């Protein structure tokens, strides 16, 4: 499934590159480009299958800025590239060895969605679906583990929201996304537990955003 999702993401990115290479064609606003700056709350809906010691995962909520770029094929259909990075504290809870602090990790999850916009007034709802590629970096393994590694994850994204036009150029935006993300975490706990533990972790965050946008 990950290979299929990765292939689909490459295809979607190719579509965006092709669109960017075309001569600019006008949308109903006079430009196909739209930009948003949001503040987002990223709330993981996490669960984990941890080998040997059992238990579950606890991943903290993050609040960060998000920037996105949209290209409109016409007044209804668009592609949106969503860019943000988040830091999360991670803990293994309820294991045979008790609760284990696994430090923190940074996530870089660029997400590309295709959207349909319901036009006809200043209030413009939209629905979207697409793919997400999540890279894990800046890992701090915490006080117990010797090392923690997270596999790069490819997942699906669902999206809904609306723009409220303030004038022909500026608008407010409210957006909700659900990402379906899974990664394998390898915890080297040789010093503390005499073992390396592998966990299958579902992160599956909800992302709530509010911000302002502009059409250029």
C-alpha positions as CSV (number, residue, x, y, z in Angstrom):
1,X,0.0,0.0,0.0
2,X,2.9,2.4,0.8
3,X,4.4,1.8,-2.7
4,X,1.0,2.6,-4.3
5,X,0.6,5.7,-2.2
6,X,4.1,6.9,-3.0
7,X,3.5,6.4,-6.7
8,X,0.3,8.3,-6.5
9,X,2.0,11.2,-4.7
10,X,4.7,11.3,-7.4
11,X,1.9,11.5,-10.1
12,X,0.2,14.3,-8.2
13,X,3.4,16.2,-7.8
14,X,4.1,15.7,-11.5
15,X,0.7,17.2,-12.2
16,X,1.5,20.3,-10.1
17,X,4.9,20.7,-11.9
18,X,3.1,20.5,-15.2
19,X,0.6,23.1,-14.2
20,X,3.3,25.4,-13.0
21,X,5.1,25.1,-16.4
22,X,1.9,26.1,-18.3
23,X,1.1,29.7,-19.3
24,X,-0.9,31.3,-16.6
25,X,-4.6,30.8,-17.3
26,X,-7.0,32.9,-15.4
27,X,-9.5,31.8,-12.8
28,X,-12.7,33.7,-12.0
29,X,-10.6,36.0,-9.8
30,X,-8.1,36.7,-12.5
31,X,-5.3,34.5,-11.2
32,X,-5.0,30.7,-10.6
33,X,-2.7,31.2,-7.5
34,X,-3.9,31.4,-3.9
35,X,-1.9,31.4,-0.7
36,X,-2.9,30.9,3.0
37,X,-1.2,31.3,6.3
38,X,-2.8,29.4,9.1
39,X,-2.3,28.7,12.8
40,X,-2.9,25.0,13.3
41,X,-3.4,22.6,16.2
42,X,-2.1,19.1,15.4
43,X,-3.7,16.5,17.7
44,X,-2.6,12.9,17.2
45,X,-5.1,10.1,17.5
46,X,-2.4,7.7,18.3
47,X,-2.2,3.9,19.0
48,X,0.7,1.4,19.0
49,X,1.5,-2.3,18.8
50,X,4.7,-2.6,20.8
51,X,6.7,-5.8,20.6
52,X,7.7,-7.8,23.7
53,X,6.8,-5.2,26.4
54,X,3.3,-4.3,25.2
55,X,1.6,-1.0,26.0
56,X,0.6,1.9,23.9
57,X,1.9,5.3,22.6
58,X,1.2,8.8,23.8
59,X,2.1,11.6,21.5
60,X,1.7,15.3,22.4
61,X,-0.4,17.9,20.6
62,X,1.5,20.7,18.8
63,X,0.5,24.3,17.8
64,X,2.4,25.7,14.8
65,X,2.1,28.0,11.8
66,X,1.2,26.4,8.4
67,X,1.7,27.8,4.9
68,X,-0.1,26.5,1.8
69,X,-0.1,27.1,-1.9
70,X,-3.1,26.4,-4.2
71,X,-3.4,26.3,-7.9
72,X,-6.9,26.6,-9.4
73,X,-7.7,24.8,-12.7
74,X,-11.0,26.6,-12.8
75,X,-13.3,28.2,-10.1
76,X,-14.1,24.8,-8.6
77,X,-11.1,22.5,-8.9
78,X,-7.7,23.1,-7.3
79,X,-4.5,21.4,-6.0
80,X,-3.2,22.5,-2.6
81,X,0.3,21.9,-1.2
82,X,0.4,22.2,2.6
83,X,3.7,22.9,4.4
84,X,4.4,22.8,8.2
85,X,6.6,21.2,10.7
86,X,5.8,20.1,14.2
87,X,7.5,18.9,17.4
88,X,5.9,16.1,19.5
89,X,6.8,14.6,22.8
90,X,6.6,10.8,22.7
91,X,6.0,8.3,25.5
92,X,5.4,4.5,25.7
93,X,2.7,4.0,28.3
94,X,1.4,0.9,30.1
95,X,4.3,-1.3,29.1
96,X,5.7,-4.2,31.1
97,X,8.5,-1.9,32.0
98,X,6.1,1.0,33.0
99,X,5.8,4.3,31.2
100,X,8.9,5.1,29.2
101,X,9.8,8.7,28.1
102,X,11.0,8.5,24.5
103,X,11.9,12.2,24.2
104,X,10.7,14.1,21.2
105,X,10.7,14.1,17.5
106,X,10.1,16.6,14.7
107,X,7.7,15.8,11.8
108,X,7.9,17.3,8.4
109,X,4.7,16.3,6.7
110,X,4.2,17.9,3.2
111,X,0.6,17.1,2.0
112,X,-0.9,17.5,-1.4
113,X,-4.6,17.5,-1.8
114,X,-7.1,17.9,-4.6
115,X,-10.0,20.1,-3.7
116,X,-13.5,20.9,-4.9
117,X,-14.9,24.4,-4.0
118,X,-18.6,25.1,-3.8
119,X,-18.7,28.6,-5.3
120,X,-21.6,31.1,-5.5
121,X,-21.0,33.7,-2.9
122,X,-18.6,35.1,-0.3
123,X,-18.9,31.8,1.7
124,X,-16.9,29.1,-0.2
125,X,-16.9,25.6,1.3
126,X,-14.5,22.9,0.0
127,X,-13.7,19.3,0.3
128,X,-10.4,17.7,-0.4
129,X,-8.4,14.4,-0.4
130,X,-4.8,13.6,-1.2
131,X,-1.5,12.1,0.0
132,X,0.9,12.9,2.8
133,X,4.7,12.2,3.1
134,X,6.0,12.5,6.6
135,X,9.7,12.7,7.4
136,X,11.0,12.3,11.0
137,X,14.0,14.3,12.1
138,X,15.6,16.0,15.1
139,X,15.0,12.9,17.3
140,X,15.8,13.2,21.0
141,X,15.5,9.7,22.4
142,X,14.9,10.8,26.0
143,X,16.5,9.6,29.3
144,X,15.9,5.8,28.9
145,X,16.5,4.7,25.3
146,X,19.9,4.7,23.6
147,X,18.4,5.5,20.2
148,X,15.0,5.9,18.5
149,X,14.4,5.6,14.8
150,X,11.2,6.4,12.9
151,X,10.5,5.1,9.3
152,X,9.4,7.7,6.7
153,X,5.6,7.4,6.4
154,X,3.3,7.8,3.4
155,X,-0.4,8.1,4.1
156,X,-3.7,9.5,3.0
157,X,-5.4,12.8,3.8
158,X,-9.0,14.0,4.0
159,X,-9.9,17.7,4.2
160,X,-12.8,20.1,4.7
161,X,-13.1,23.8,5.3
162,X,-14.3,27.1,3.9
163,X,-13.0,30.4,2.7
164,X,-14.9,33.6,3.6
165,X,-14.2,36.4,1.1
166,X,-13.5,39.8,2.6
167,X,-13.0,41.3,-0.8
168,X,-11.9,40.1,-4.3
169,X,-8.4,39.4,-3.0
170,X,-8.3,38.7,0.8
171,X,-10.2,36.0,2.7
172,X,-10.4,34.2,6.0
173,X,-10.0,30.4,6.2
174,X,-11.1,27.6,8.5
175,X,-9.8,24.2,7.7
176,X,-9.9,20.6,9.2
177,X,-7.7,17.8,8.0
178,X,-7.4,14.1,9.0
179,X,-4.1,12.4,8.1
180,X,-3.8,8.6,8.2
181,X,-0.2,8.0,9.2
182,X,1.6,4.9,10.3
183,X,5.3,4.4,11.1
184,X,7.5,1.8,12.5
185,X,9.6,3.0,15.5
186,X,12.7,1.1,16.5
187,X,13.7,1.8,20.1
188,X,17.2,0.7,21.1
189,X,16.9,0.2,24.9
190,X,19.9,-2.1,25.3
191,X,21.3,-0.2,28.3
192,X,18.0,0.0,30.3
193,X,16.1,-3.1,29.1
194,X,18.7,-5.2,27.4
195,X,16.7,-5.2,24.2
196,X,15.7,-3.4,21.0
197,X,11.9,-2.9,20.8
198,X,10.0,-2.3,17.5
199,X,6.6,-0.6,17.6
200,X,4.0,-0.3,14.9
201,X,2.6,3.2,15.6
202,X,-0.5,4.8,14.1
203,X,-0.3,8.6,14.5
204,X,-3.5,9.6,12.5
205,X,-3.6,13.3,13.6
206,X,-6.5,15.7,13.4
207,X,-5.3,19.1,12.2
208,X,-7.5,22.2,12.9
209,X,-6.5,25.5,11.3
210,X,-7.6,29.1,11.1
211,X,-5.9,31.8,9.1
212,X,-5.9,34.3,6.3
213,X,-5.4,34.0,2.5
214,X,-4.8,36.0,-0.5
215,X,-5.3,35.6,-4.3
216,X,-2.4,36.8,-6.4
